[in-house]
Amino acid sequence: MMKNYVVKALIDFNDVEEKTETGADTPRTANVSVWNCTKERYEYLKSKNAVMLVGIDEIKEEPKPTKKTKKK
């Protein structure tokens, strides 16, 4: 099961991991910007005291279809 980490910016910074439509870094504003990121990205930004965790959204993976065999 994959998880999306919902984080909130604690400081103003330009997020180099996500780009705007024009290709520029996404600006993050303290106490305003809330977005989803990966666990690894959250841990990195937390180590820089740039974000705080707001929540974790769990995304359920679609179950893989099983092969059905006909009995003879």
C-alpha positions as a Markdown table, in Angstrom:
| # | Residue | x | y | z |
|---|---|---|---|---|
| 1 | Met | 0.0 | 0.0 | 0.0 |
| 2 | Met | 1.4 | 3.4 | -1.0 |
| 3 | Lys | 1.1 | 6.4 | 1.3 |
| 4 | Asn | 0.9 | 10.0 | 0.4 |
| 5 | Tyr | 2.3 | 12.3 | 3.1 |
| 6 | Val | 0.4 | 15.5 | 3.5 |
| 7 | Val | 2.7 | 18.2 | 4.6 |
| 8 | Lys | 2.6 | 21.9 | 5.5 |
| 9 | Ala | 5.4 | 24.4 | 4.9 |
| 10 | Leu | 7.0 | 25.9 | 8.0 |
| 11 | Ile | 9.2 | 28.3 | 6.1 |
| 12 | Asp | 9.1 | 30.0 | 2.7 |
| 13 | Phe | 11.1 | 28.1 | 0.0 |
| 14 | Asn | 11.1 | 27.1 | -3.6 |
| 15 | Asp | 10.4 | 23.4 | -4.1 |
| 16 | Val | 12.9 | 22.1 | -6.7 |
| 17 | Glu | 11.2 | 18.7 | -6.8 |
| 18 | Glu | 8.0 | 20.1 | -8.3 |
| 19 | Lys | 7.8 | 22.4 | -11.2 |
| 20 | Thr | 5.1 | 24.9 | -12.2 |
| 21 | Glu | 3.6 | 24.9 | -15.7 |
| 22 | Thr | 6.3 | 27.3 | -16.9 |
| 23 | Gly | 9.1 | 25.0 | -15.6 |
| 24 | Ala | 10.0 | 27.1 | -12.6 |
| 25 | Asp | 10.3 | 25.8 | -9.0 |
| 26 | Thr | 7.1 | 25.7 | -7.0 |
| 27 | Pro | 7.0 | 28.3 | -4.3 |
| 28 | Arg | 6.0 | 27.1 | -0.9 |
| 29 | Thr | 4.7 | 29.6 | 1.6 |
| 30 | Ala | 5.0 | 29.2 | 5.4 |
| 31 | Asn | 1.7 | 28.2 | 7.1 |
| 32 | Val | -0.2 | 28.4 | 3.8 |
| 33 | Ser | 1.2 | 25.7 | 1.4 |
| 34 | Val | -0.2 | 22.2 | 2.0 |
| 35 | Trp | 0.6 | 19.4 | -0.5 |
| 36 | Asn | 1.3 | 15.7 | -0.9 |
| 37 | Cys | 4.7 | 14.2 | -1.2 |
| 38 | Thr | 6.5 | 10.9 | -0.8 |
| 39 | Lys | 7.8 | 9.6 | 2.5 |
| 40 | Glu | 11.4 | 10.2 | 1.3 |
| 41 | Arg | 10.7 | 13.8 | 0.3 |
| 42 | Tyr | 8.9 | 14.5 | 3.6 |
| 43 | Glu | 11.8 | 13.1 | 5.6 |
| 44 | Tyr | 14.3 | 15.2 | 3.7 |
| 45 | Leu | 12.3 | 18.4 | 4.1 |
| 46 | Lys | 11.6 | 17.6 | 7.8 |
| 47 | Ser | 15.4 | 17.2 | 8.4 |
| 48 | Lys | 15.7 | 20.8 | 7.1 |
| 49 | Asn | 12.9 | 22.0 | 9.4 |
| 50 | Ala | 10.9 | 23.1 | 6.3 |
| 51 | Val | 7.7 | 21.1 | 6.8 |
| 52 | Met | 5.4 | 19.5 | 9.4 |
| 53 | Leu | 3.3 | 16.4 | 8.8 |
| 54 | Val | -0.4 | 17.1 | 8.5 |
| 55 | Gly | -1.6 | 13.6 | 7.7 |
| 56 | Ile | -1.0 | 10.4 | 5.7 |
| 57 | Asp | -3.5 | 9.5 | 2.9 |
| 58 | Glu | -3.5 | 5.8 | 2.2 |
| 59 | Ile | -4.0 | 4.8 | -1.4 |
| 60 | Lys | -5.3 | 1.4 | -1.9 |
| 61 | Glu | -3.8 | -0.5 | -4.8 |
| 62 | Glu | -6.1 | -2.1 | -7.2 |
| 63 | Pro | -6.3 | -5.9 | -6.6 |
| 64 | Lys | -4.7 | -7.8 | -9.4 |
| 65 | Pro | -7.2 | -10.0 | -11.3 |
| 66 | Thr | -6.8 | -13.7 | -10.8 |
| 67 | Lys | -6.8 | -16.2 | -13.6 |
| 68 | Lys | -9.9 | -18.3 | -13.6 |
| 69 | Thr | -9.5 | -21.8 | -14.9 |
| 70 | Lys | -12.3 | -23.9 | -16.2 |
| 71 | Lys | -12.8 | -27.2 | -14.6 |
| 72 | Lys | -13.2 | -30.2 | -16.9 |
